[in-house]
Amino acid sequence: MVVKYRFRLYLFTLVILIGFGALAQRLWNLSIDHHEELKNKVPGTKNLRARIPGSRGEIRDRNGVVLVSNKPSFEVRVNLKTLVEEYTKQAKAEKRDVPLFTYKYTEGGVPRSKEETDIVAIVNEGIIEPLNKLGLAADFNAKKLRIHYRTNRGVVPWVYRSDLTFEEFSRFAEHRLGLPGISVEVRPVRQYLFDSFACHVLGYVNQPDVQQASKEEINEWDFFVPDDYGVYGVEKTFDQDLRGKAGMRIWLQNEKGRLVKEVDYQEPRKGHDVYLSIDARIQMIAEKALREGAPAIGRGAVVVLDPSTGQVMAMASVPSYNPNKFIPSISKDDFAGYLENPCVPLLNRSVRGFVPGSTYKIMTSFAGILAGVEGDMVNCPGGIQFGGKFMKCWIGQKGGAHGTLGLSEAIMRSCNCYFYRYANHAGNAAMTKAGDMFGLGQRTGIELEEEAPGILPVERWWRVNKTAAERFSEASIANMAIGQGAVEASPLQMAGVAAAVGNGGIAYRPHLLNKVMDGTELIREQVPDVRANFKDFGLTPQKLELVRRGMWRVVNDQGGTAKAAKITGVDVAGKTGTAQNWRKNGKEFVKDNHTLFITFAPYENPKFAACILVQGGKGGGVTAAPVAKRILEQALALDKGYEVELAKVNEVQGNFNPVDTVSYDGLPTAFQPGTEEEEPAVDNDDEPRRSAKREEAPKARPTIRDEADAEGTKQNKNQAPPPRRANFLKRLFGRDG
């Protein structure tokens, strides 16, 4: 019995010891191992969910060359709601009032005023003063801070600084836990690798804007940081493809409003990469051609297409801008400089309407073919009377005449009188049909929202846009036939005309997209989009050849107007244009002609079609044609080993200097102004003011950097704080203010 009793005693003792051991181990686990975690799980702690924007996808050229990527931006963000809550808690404990600010507003036309928490005073006391002592404070715009707090009530963090150096970022990261509501983050921002290179195509983005998000989405988060969003160029067009997928970070906030630790993290995803149809090498050739001529072109554009697909191989415009100035925001002075520049550097001239001059005669040629009058022989006496209007040929202005011509020779000599009569023989219906076939007078569908449709001033347009006194007449058709009067077409549209002639009669809708990729996965790919096949309109290869041969003769015949575009060993075809145009200079109107050249090369199986625009030029043959030669010569040499170095491109300010000729490497053009072959603008406009249209910048507005105001300047923060502020800082941060 004694043994049995002892066994029970030992067993009971063992159980007791095991129990106490387990209890001690648990107490050790809770008190020592998980001390920090449990210490923060006291009343007042909570988890805060912060939205992390995904980085935008890259923009690349057709060969994968990166044109736009991302770089890190070090930012200081303040959760104003957290800051105000902690300040209010301390103020109540000290039995003092929270500072208030009275602002005025208008409601229903009645002036009113309202009190709100003085967020500027609280930021100055709770954030700026300690940062100032650390040498990390910076000026800010107090007015914009009030508006931000009033609008967002702390849900969207206030970006206090977005220009930190890495050293400043490290110091902020070291001290941030001592400041309520403040966090330092690394945010990817846009980087345009070659500065002004293709700037009008690429565009730019704006800083995150809460207005771009829905209220429901905002309410899901304690910290809501929106995405950058595209506002111009393909950055805007493909914004949804480029935007990344947001991630999430969950912070544990203690009862004092301090972010203690990161509880969870879900990594954001990068957006899709957009591959453009642009070939960076050809784009660089075009950019340099506009800049390196003698003289350099102050205002102009280049569009190069692949005639077999309609893909845009290059699109350049001067003057230009540097999109990196817009990242993360542009200064007020820089943006004002762009807006106040009379040459309008923000304007993409490649997709805006200009008077196309004689390049439009190619469209008129097809109107005659559709009407069956392509075999007509027309006499040019130097000028023709249409009702009460005498309309001149350019050679008539020199006292000459072209005599009797057929279609190909009329194209070669760019005879106005021929096309005056030819278009009237074809009639309004044929001119309308030919214009629609090429897509003139309507948007091409290029992936740029700023594209202008141009004007095809046939009778249907005339009825809508002209007064009853301005009757549609033979003179109206004649003026349209030579690309004058109300006609407007973009360099992109005219490059499309050249491409359709060069490829044998297929008008493609031009596009900038090649494909969209998610890593190695193909999301979608652009396929050629046919607007019109000339065969469907009864246009035979033989009839098409009348126009093609005429364009070949423009460059290669002795009497052609574009011998400056001739390339040794390559058959180049083209058409010059010199359009009368005026611009307003103060109260006066001054000549500002549009000179153009459209082209395709080689003649058989062309690889490129292009349009070159030079504003303020003397003639298309001596200003635009040499630019085309430069571009085509180098682009065609790429297959033979010619190398193009990609480098940063400087922005062009632009000018209104007249351009008599353009030459490269000191070599003169094939002929000089004043010779018989050069085609000047014809003076058929009795009212120069009709063509004096003001060029305007696109309506897209960037994020403009806030300038510090008097209330938010650093100098005002160096004063010794009053005693109650020192007490607040001591309680809040555990140290003296």
C-alpha positions in Angstrom: 0.0 0.0 0.0 2.9 2.3 0.8 4.4 1.8 -2.6 1.2 2.4 -4.3 0.7 5.6 -2.3 4.2 6.8 -3.2 3.7 6.2 -6.9 0.5 8.3 -6.8 2.4 11.1 -5.0 5.3 11.0 -7.5 2.9 11.0 -10.4 0.9 14.0 -9.0 4.2 15.8 -8.3 5.3 15.2 -11.9 2.0 16.5 -13.3 2.3 19.6 -11.1 5.9 20.1 -12.3 5.0 19.7 -15.9 2.1 22.1 -15.5 4.3 24.7 -13.9 6.9 24.1 -16.6 4.4 24.7 -19.4 3.1 27.8 -17.6 6.6 29.1 -17.2 7.5 28.4 -20.8 4.3 30.2 -21.9 5.0 33.1 -19.7 8.5 33.3 -21.2 7.1 33.1 -24.7 4.7 35.9 -24.0 6.8 38.2 -21.9 10.2 37.8 -23.6 9.9 36.3 -27.1 6.8 38.2 -28.2 7.2 41.2 -25.9 7.4 43.9 -28.7 4.5 42.4 -30.6 2.2 42.2 -27.6 3.3 45.5 -26.3 1.9 47.2 -29.4 -1.4 45.2 -29.2 -2.9 47.4 -26.6 -6.1 49.5 -27.0 -5.5 52.2 -29.7 -3.4 50.1 -32.1 -4.6 49.3 -35.5 -3.6 48.1 -38.9 -3.4 50.6 -41.7 -3.7 49.5 -45.3 -1.7 51.5 -47.8 -2.1 51.3 -51.6 1.1 51.0 -53.5 0.9 52.0 -57.1 2.3 49.7 -59.7 5.1 51.0 -61.9 4.2 51.9 -65.5 5.3 49.6 -68.3 8.1 50.5 -70.6 7.6 52.1 -74.1 9.9 50.5 -76.7 10.5 50.8 -80.4 9.7 48.1 -82.9 13.1 46.4 -82.2 12.8 46.4 -78.4 14.9 49.6 -77.8 13.7 51.1 -74.5 12.5 54.7 -75.1 10.7 55.3 -71.8 11.4 53.5 -68.5 11.2 54.3 -64.8 13.6 55.6 -62.2 13.2 55.8 -58.4 11.9 59.0 -56.8 12.3 59.4 -53.1 9.3 61.0 -51.5 8.2 62.1 -48.0 4.4 61.6 -47.5 2.3 62.7 -44.6 -0.9 61.1 -43.5 -2.6 64.3 -42.4 -5.5 62.5 -40.7 -3.1 60.6 -38.4 -1.2 63.8 -37.6 -4.4 65.7 -36.7 -5.8 62.9 -34.6 -2.6 62.7 -32.5 -2.4 66.5 -32.2 -6.1 66.6 -31.1 -5.5 63.9 -28.5 -2.6 65.8 -27.0 -4.4 69.1 -27.0 -7.3 67.6 -25.1 -5.0 66.1 -22.6 -3.4 69.5 -22.1 -6.8 71.2 -22.1 -6.0 73.6 -24.9 -7.7 74.3 -28.2 -6.8 72.9 -31.5 -5.8 75.8 -33.9 -8.5 76.8 -36.3 -8.4 78.5 -39.7 -11.2 80.5 -41.3 -11.5 80.3 -45.1 -13.9 82.1 -47.4 -15.9 80.5 -50.2 -18.9 81.2 -52.4 -22.1 79.2 -52.3 -24.9 80.0 -54.7 -23.3 83.3 -55.5 -23.3 84.2 -51.7 -20.0 84.8 -50.0 -19.6 82.6 -46.9 -16.9 81.7 -44.4 -16.1 78.5 -42.5 -13.8 77.3 -39.8 -11.6 74.2 -40.1 -8.6 72.7 -38.4 -5.5 74.8 -39.1 -3.6 72.1 -40.9 -0.7 74.4 -41.7 -0.1 75.3 -38.0 -0.2 71.6 -37.1 2.2 70.6 -39.9 4.5 73.4 -38.9 4.5 72.3 -35.3 4.3 68.5 -35.6 6.5 67.9 -38.7 8.4 70.9 -40.0 9.9 72.1 -36.7 11.7 68.7 -35.9 12.7 68.3 -39.5 14.1 71.8 -39.5 16.4 70.8 -36.6 17.5 67.8 -38.5 18.3 69.9 -41.6 15.6 68.1 -43.6 12.8 70.7 -43.8 11.9 72.4 -47.1 9.6 75.1 -48.2 6.0 74.2 -49.2 2.9 75.9 -50.5 0.6 76.4 -47.5 -2.4 77.3 -49.6 -2.2 74.1 -51.6 -1.8 72.1 -48.3 -5.0 73.5 -47.0 -6.9 72.7 -50.2 -5.4 69.1 -50.2 -6.5 68.6 -46.6 -10.0 70.1 -47.1 -10.5 68.0 -50.2 -9.1 64.6 -49.1 -9.4 64.7 -45.3 -6.2 62.7 -44.9 -7.1 59.7 -47.0 -4.7 60.7 -49.7 -1.2 61.4 -48.3 0.2 64.8 -48.8 3.5 64.6 -50.6 5.7 67.0 -48.6 8.8 66.4 -50.7 9.5 64.5 -53.9 13.0 65.6 -54.7 15.1 63.9 -52.0 18.6 62.8 -52.6 19.5 59.3 -51.5 21.4 60.8 -48.5 18.3 62.8 -47.5 16.1 59.7 -48.0 18.4 57.7 -45.7 18.2 60.3 -43.0 14.4 60.5 -43.3 14.1 56.8 -43.0 16.2 56.9 -39.9 14.0 59.4 -38.1 10.6 58.8 -39.5 9.2 56.7 -36.6 9.5 59.7 -34.4 7.0 61.6 -36.4 3.3 60.8 -36.5 1.8 60.0 -39.9 5.1 60.5 -41.9 6.5 57.9 -44.2 9.3 57.9 -46.7 8.7 55.9 -49.9 10.4 55.1 -53.1 8.1 55.7 -56.0 8.9 54.9 -59.7 8.6 57.9 -61.9 9.0 58.2 -65.7 12.3 58.6 -67.4 12.5 59.6 -71.1 15.9 58.1 -72.0 16.7 60.4 -75.0 15.1 63.7 -73.8 13.3 65.4 -76.7 13.5 62.3 -78.9 10.0 61.6 -80.4 8.6 63.7 -77.6 5.4 64.5 -79.4 4.8 60.8 -79.9 5.7 59.7 -76.4 4.0 62.5 -74.5 4.2 62.7 -70.8 2.4 61.7 -67.5 1.0 63.6 -64.6 1.5 63.0 -60.9 -1.0 60.8 -59.1 -4.4 62.5 -58.9 -7.2 61.3 -56.6 -9.8 62.5 -59.1 -8.7 59.7 -61.4 -10.0 57.1 -58.9 -13.5 56.3 -57.8 -14.8 57.1 -54.3 -15.4 53.4 -53.7 -11.8 52.6 -54.5 -10.5 55.3 -52.3 -12.6 54.2 -49.3 -11.0 50.8 -49.4 -7.7 52.2 -48.1 -6.3 54.1 -45.1 -3.5 55.4 -47.3 -4.5 55.9 -50.9 -1.7 56.7 -53.4 -3.1 57.0 -56.9 -1.3 56.1 -60.1 0.6 58.4 -62.5 -1.6 58.8 -65.6 -0.8 59.7 -69.2 -2.1 63.1 -70.4 -0.4 63.4 -73.8 0.9 61.3 -76.6 1.0 57.5 -76.4 1.4 57.8 -72.7 -2.3 58.8 -72.7 -3.5 56.6 -75.6 -2.1 53.4 -74.0 -2.5 54.5 -70.4 -4.6 51.5 -69.4 -2.0 49.1 -70.9 0.9 50.9 -69.2 -0.5 51.3 -65.8 0.7 48.7 -63.3 -1.4 46.7 -60.8 -1.4 48.1 -57.3 0.2 46.3 -54.4 -0.5 46.7 -50.7 1.4 47.4 -47.5 -0.2 46.9 -44.1 1.4 48.8 -41.2 0.8 48.4 -37.5 0.1 51.8 -35.9 0.5 52.1 -32.1 -1.7 54.2 -29.8 0.6 57.2 -30.4 0.0 57.2 -34.1 3.5 55.9 -34.9 4.0 53.2 -37.6 5.6 50.4 -35.6 6.1 47.6 -38.1 5.1 46.2 -41.4 2.5 43.5 -41.0 2.0 42.4 -44.6 3.3 43.3 -48.0 1.9 42.5 -51.5 4.3 43.6 -54.2 2.8 45.8 -57.0 3.1 44.6 -60.6 4.5 46.5 -63.5 2.3 47.5 -66.3 2.4 46.0 -69.8 5.2 47.1 -72.1 4.1 48.9 -75.3 6.1 48.3 -78.4 5.7 51.1 -81.0 6.0 50.8 -84.7 8.7 53.5 -84.5 12.2 52.4 -85.5 14.5 54.3 -83.2 17.2 54.5 -85.8 15.0 56.1 -88.4 13.5 58.4 -85.8 17.0 59.5 -84.9 17.7 60.1 -88.6 14.6 62.2 -88.9 15.3 64.2 -85.7 18.8 65.0 -86.9 17.6 65.9 -90.4 15.4 68.6 -88.9 18.3 69.9 -86.7 21.5 69.5 -88.8 20.6 71.2 -92.0 21.8 74.6 -93.1 19.9 76.3 -91.8 18.4 74.1 -89.1 14.6 74.0 -89.5 12.8 76.2 -87.0 9.3 74.8 -87.6 8.5 71.6 -89.5 7.7 67.9 -89.3 8.7 64.6 -90.7 6.5 61.4 -91.0 7.9 58.2 -92.4 5.6 55.2 -93.1 6.1 51.6 -94.1 4.0 51.5 -97.3 3.3 47.8 -97.0 1.6 48.0 -93.6 0.8 51.7 -92.7 3.1 51.5 -89.7 4.7 54.8 -88.6 8.5 54.3 -88.7 9.3 57.9 -87.6 7.4 61.0 -86.5 9.3 64.1 -85.7 8.2 67.7 -85.1 10.1 70.9 -84.3 10.1 73.0 -82.2 10.1 70.4 -79.5 10.1 70.0 -75.7 11.8 67.8 -73.1 9.3 65.5 -71.4 11.7 64.9 -68.5 10.9 68.5 -67.4 7.4 67.3 -66.6 8.6 64.6 -64.2 7.5 64.4 -61.5 6.2 67.9 -62.1 7.1 70.9 -64.2 8.0 74.3 -62.8 5.6 77.1 -63.4 8.3 79.1 -65.3 9.2 76.2 -67.6 5.6 75.5 -68.6 5.0 79.2 -69.1 8.0 79.3 -71.4 6.5 76.5 -73.5 3.1 78.2 -73.6 4.5 81.7 -74.4 6.8 80.5 -77.1 5.1 81.8 -80.3 6.5 78.8 -82.2 4.4 76.5 -80.0 6.8 73.7 -79.1 4.1 71.5 -77.6 2.3 71.2 -80.9 2.8 68.0 -82.9 2.9 69.4 -86.4 2.9 65.8 -87.8 -0.8 65.4 -87.1 -2.1 69.0 -87.5 -3.7 70.4 -90.5 -1.6 72.6 -92.9 -2.3 74.0 -96.4 -0.7 71.2 -98.5 -0.2 73.0 -101.7 0.7 71.0 -104.8 1.2 67.7 -103.0 -2.6 67.6 -103.0 -2.5 67.3 -106.8 -1.9 63.6 -106.3 -5.4 63.2 -104.8 -6.8 65.4 -107.6 -5.1 63.1 -110.1 -7.1 60.1 -108.8 -10.3 62.1 -108.9 -9.8 62.5 -112.6 -9.1 58.8 -113.0 -12.3 57.9 -111.1 -14.2 60.2 -113.4 -12.5 58.8 -116.5 -10.8 62.0 -117.6 -7.2 61.0 -117.0 -6.5 61.0 -120.7 -7.5 64.6 -121.2 -4.9 66.9 -122.7 -5.1 70.4 -121.1 -3.5 73.7 -122.3 -1.8 75.9 -119.7 -1.7 79.6 -120.9 -0.3 80.8 -117.6 -3.7 81.5 -116.0 -7.4 80.8 -116.4 -10.6 82.8 -115.7 -13.3 81.2 -113.5 -16.3 83.6 -113.4 -15.0 86.8 -111.9 -11.8 85.2 -110.6 -8.5 84.9 -112.6 -6.4 82.1 -111.3 -2.7 81.9 -112.1 -0.3 79.1 -112.7 3.0 79.5 -110.9 4.8 79.7 -114.2 2.4 82.4 -115.3 3.7 84.6 -112.4 7.0 84.4 -114.2 5.5 85.4 -117.5 5.5 81.9 -118.9 3.2 79.0 -119.8 3.4 75.2 -119.8 1.4 74.6 -123.0 -0.5 71.4 -123.6 0.1 68.7 -121.0 -1.0 65.2 -120.1 -1.4 63.9 -116.5 2.1 62.6 -115.9 3.8 65.7 -117.3 1.4 67.9 -115.4 2.4 66.2 -112.2 6.1 66.5 -113.1 5.8 70.2 -113.9 3.2 70.8 -111.1 1.1 72.8 -113.6 -1.7 74.6 -111.8 -3.8 75.4 -114.9 -3.9 71.7 -115.8 -5.3 70.8 -112.4 -7.8 73.7 -112.4 -9.4 72.3 -115.5 -8.8 68.7 -114.7 -10.6 68.9 -111.4 -13.6 70.7 -112.9 -13.8 68.1 -115.6 -13.8 65.4 -112.9 -16.4 67.3 -110.8 -17.4 67.5 -107.2 -18.5 63.9 -106.8 -15.2 62.5 -108.0 -13.2 64.9 -105.9 -15.3 63.8 -102.9 -14.8 60.1 -103.7 -11.0 60.4 -104.1 -10.7 62.4 -100.9 -12.7 59.8 -99.0 -10.6 57.1 -100.5 -7.4 58.6 -99.0 -9.2 59.5 -95.8 -8.6 63.2 -96.3 -10.8 65.6 -94.2 -11.1 63.0 -91.5 -9.0 61.5 -88.7 -6.8 58.7 -89.8 -7.3 56.8 -86.5 -3.6 57.2 -85.4 -3.2 56.6 -81.7 -2.8 60.2 -80.8 -5.8 62.1 -79.5 -4.5 65.5 -80.7 -4.8 64.5 -84.3 -6.7 67.0 -86.5 -9.0 65.7 -89.3 -8.0 68.4 -91.8 -10.4 69.9 -94.3 -11.7 68.4 -97.6 -13.6 71.4 -98.9 -16.0 69.7 -101.3 -19.5 70.8 -101.7 -20.9 69.0 -98.6 -18.3 70.8 -96.4 -19.0 74.1 -98.2 -22.7 74.0 -97.4 -22.0 73.6 -93.6 -19.1 75.9 -93.2 -19.6 78.8 -95.7 -22.2 81.5 -95.9 -24.8 81.7 -98.7 -22.9 84.5 -100.3 -19.8 82.2 -100.6 -21.1 80.0 -103.4 -19.4 76.7 -104.2 -18.1 77.2 -107.7 -15.6 76.2 -110.4 -13.1 78.5 -108.7 -13.7 76.6 -105.4 -12.9 73.3 -107.1 -9.9 74.8 -108.9 -8.4 76.1 -105.7 -9.0 72.8 -103.9 -7.4 70.9 -106.8 -4.0 72.5 -106.1 -4.2 72.2 -102.3 -5.0 75.9 -101.6 -7.9 77.8 -100.2 -9.7 76.0 -97.3 -7.8 72.8 -97.8 -6.0 71.4 -94.8 -4.1 68.1 -94.5 -1.6 66.8 -92.0 1.9 65.5 -92.9 0.7 62.1 -91.7 -2.3 62.2 -94.1 0.0 63.3 -97.0 2.5 60.6 -96.2 -0.4 58.1 -96.4 -1.2 59.4 -99.9 2.4 58.8 -101.0 2.4 55.3 -99.4 -0.8 54.3 -101.2 0.6 55.4 -104.6 3.9 53.7 -103.9 2.5 50.3 -102.8 0.3 49.9 -105.8 -3.0 51.2 -104.6 -3.8 50.2 -100.9 -4.6 53.0 -98.5 -3.8 51.8 -95.0 -4.9 53.4 -91.8 -1.6 54.4 -90.1 -0.8 53.3 -86.6 1.9 53.6 -84.0 1.3 50.4 -82.1 3.3 47.3 -82.9 2.4 45.1 -80.0 1.6 45.0 -76.2 3.6 42.5 -74.1 3.4 41.3 -70.5 6.9 40.1 -70.0 7.3 37.4 -72.7 3.5 37.0 -73.1 1.9 38.7 -76.1 -1.2 40.6 -75.1 -2.2 41.9 -78.5 -0.6 42.7 -81.8 -1.5 45.4 -84.4 -2.4 44.0 -87.8 -2.5 46.1 -91.0 -5.8 48.0 -91.4 -6.9 48.7 -95.0 -9.0 51.8 -95.5 -9.4 51.4 -99.2 -8.1 49.1 -102.0 -8.0 51.1 -105.3 -8.9 47.9 -107.2 -12.3 48.1 -105.7 -12.7 51.5 -107.3 -11.8 50.3 -110.7 -8.3 51.7 -110.7 -6.1 49.5 -112.8 -2.3 49.2 -112.5 -2.0 51.0 -115.8 -4.0 54.0 -114.6 -2.2 54.1 -111.3 1.1 54.1 -113.2 0.2 57.4 -114.8 0.4 59.0 -111.3 3.4 56.9 -110.2 5.4 57.9 -113.4 4.5 61.5 -112.9 5.9 61.4 -109.3 9.1 59.7 -110.6 9.6 62.4 -113.2 9.2 65.1 -110.4 12.5 63.9 -109.0 14.3 62.4 -112.0 13.3 64.5 -115.1 15.2 67.6 -116.1 12.1 69.7 -115.7 11.0 68.2 -112.4 10.6 70.3 -109.3 12.4 68.0 -106.8 15.8 67.1 -108.3 17.2 67.9 -104.8 15.7 64.6 -103.6 17.5 62.4 -106.2 19.7 59.6 -104.7 22.4 57.9 -106.7 21.5 54.3 -107.3 17.9 54.6 -106.0 14.8 55.6 -107.9 12.9 58.1 -105.8 9.4 59.4 -106.6 7.8 62.4 -105.1 5.7 65.6 -105.3 6.6 69.1 -104.2 4.2 71.6 -102.7 4.5 75.3 -102.0 1.3 76.7 -100.4 0.6 80.3 -99.9 0.1 81.0 -96.2 0.1 83.9 -93.9 0.6 84.5 -90.2 -0.2 87.4 -88.0 2.7 89.4 -86.6 1.3 92.0 -84.4 -1.2 93.9 -86.4 0.4 92.9 -89.7 0.1 89.8 -91.9 3.4 88.4 -93.2 4.1 85.6 -95.7 4.6 82.2 -94.0 4.3 79.7 -96.8 4.0 75.9 -96.2 6.5 73.9 -98.2 6.1 70.2 -98.5 7.5 67.1 -100.2 5.8 63.7 -100.3 7.8 60.7 -101.5 8.3 57.0 -101.7 11.4 54.9 -102.4 12.6 52.8 -104.0 10.2 53.1 -106.9 9.6 49.4 -107.2 8.6 47.7 -103.9 9.1 50.8 -101.8 10.4 50.5 -98.3 9.5 54.0 -97.1 7.0 56.7 -97.8 7.3 60.1 -96.3 6.1 63.6 -96.0 8.3 66.6 -95.0 6.9 69.9 -93.9 9.0 73.1 -93.7 7.1 76.2 -92.5 8.3 79.6 -93.8 10.1 77.9 -96.8 10.8 79.3 -100.2 9.7 76.2 -102.1 9.1 72.5 -101.5 11.8 71.5 -104.0 14.6 73.4 -102.2 13.6 73.1 -98.6 11.6 69.9 -98.0 13.0 67.7 -100.8 16.6 67.9 -99.5 15.4 66.8 -96.0 13.7 63.8 -97.7 16.9 62.9 -99.5 18.8 63.0 -96.2 16.3 60.8 -94.4 15.8 58.3 -97.3 19.5 58.0 -98.1 20.4 57.1 -94.5 17.3 54.9 -93.8 17.9 52.8 -96.9 21.6 52.4 -96.0 20.6 50.7 -92.7 20.3 47.3 -94.5 23.9 47.9 -95.9 25.5 48.3 -92.5 25.0 52.0 -91.8 24.9 52.5 -88.1 22.9 55.1 -86.1 24.0 56.1 -82.6 21.1 56.7 -80.3 21.8 59.7 -78.1 19.9 62.4 -76.2 18.2 64.9 -78.4 18.1 68.6 -77.4 14.8 70.5 -77.6 14.4 73.0 -80.4 13.1 76.5 -79.5 12.0 77.2 -83.0 12.0 80.5 -85.0 10.3 82.4 -87.8 13.4 82.8 -90.0 12.7 82.4 -93.7 14.2 79.3 -95.2 15.3 79.7 -98.8 17.2 76.4 -99.2 18.2 73.5 -97.0 21.6 71.8 -97.5 23.7 69.3 -95.6 27.4 68.9 -95.1 28.0 72.1 -97.0 26.6 70.6 -100.2 24.2 72.8 -102.2 20.8 71.5 -103.4 20.5 70.3 -106.9 19.1 73.7 -108.0 18.6 77.1 -106.6 15.6 79.4 -106.1 14.8 81.4 -109.2 15.4 78.7 -111.7 12.5 77.6 -114.0 12.1 74.3 -112.2 11.4 75.8 -108.8 7.7 76.1 -108.0 6.7 79.1 -105.9 3.4 79.6 -104.2 0.6 81.0 -106.4 -1.1 84.2 -105.3 -4.8 83.4 -105.8 -6.0 84.5 -102.4 -7.5 88.0 -102.3 -7.7 87.9 -98.5 -4.4 86.8 -96.8 -6.2 86.8 -93.5 -8.2 83.7 -94.4 -5.1 81.5 -94.0 -3.7 83.3 -91.0 -4.7 80.8 -88.4 -3.1 80.8 -84.9 -1.3 77.6 -83.9 -2.2 76.5 -80.4 -0.7 74.1 -77.9 -2.7 71.0 -77.0 -5.2 71.4 -74.2 -3.5 68.8 -72.0 -2.2 70.4 -68.8 0.6 68.9 -66.8 1.2 68.7 -63.0 2.7 72.1 -62.2 5.1 72.2 -59.3 3.8 74.2 -56.4 5.9 77.2 -55.5 6.4 77.9 -51.8 4.3 80.8 -50.5 5.1 83.1 -47.6 3.3 81.0 -45.0 5.2 77.8 -46.0 8.7 79.2 -46.3 11.5 77.7 -44.3 12.6 81.1 -42.9 9.3 81.3 -40.9 10.1 78.0 -39.2 13.3 78.9 -37.5 11.8 80.9 -34.7 11.8 79.5 -31.2 8.4 77.7 -30.6 6.2 78.8 -27.8 6.2 76.7 -24.6 3.1 74.8 -25.3 4.6 73.5 -28.6 7.7 72.3 -26.8 5.5 70.4 -24.4 3.5 68.9 -27.3 6.7 67.8 -29.0 8.0 66.3 -25.8 4.9 64.3 -25.2 4.6 63.3 -28.8 8.1 62.3 -29.6 9.5 61.5 -26.2 12.0 64.4 -26.4 12.1 68.2 -26.2 10.9 70.1 -29.3 
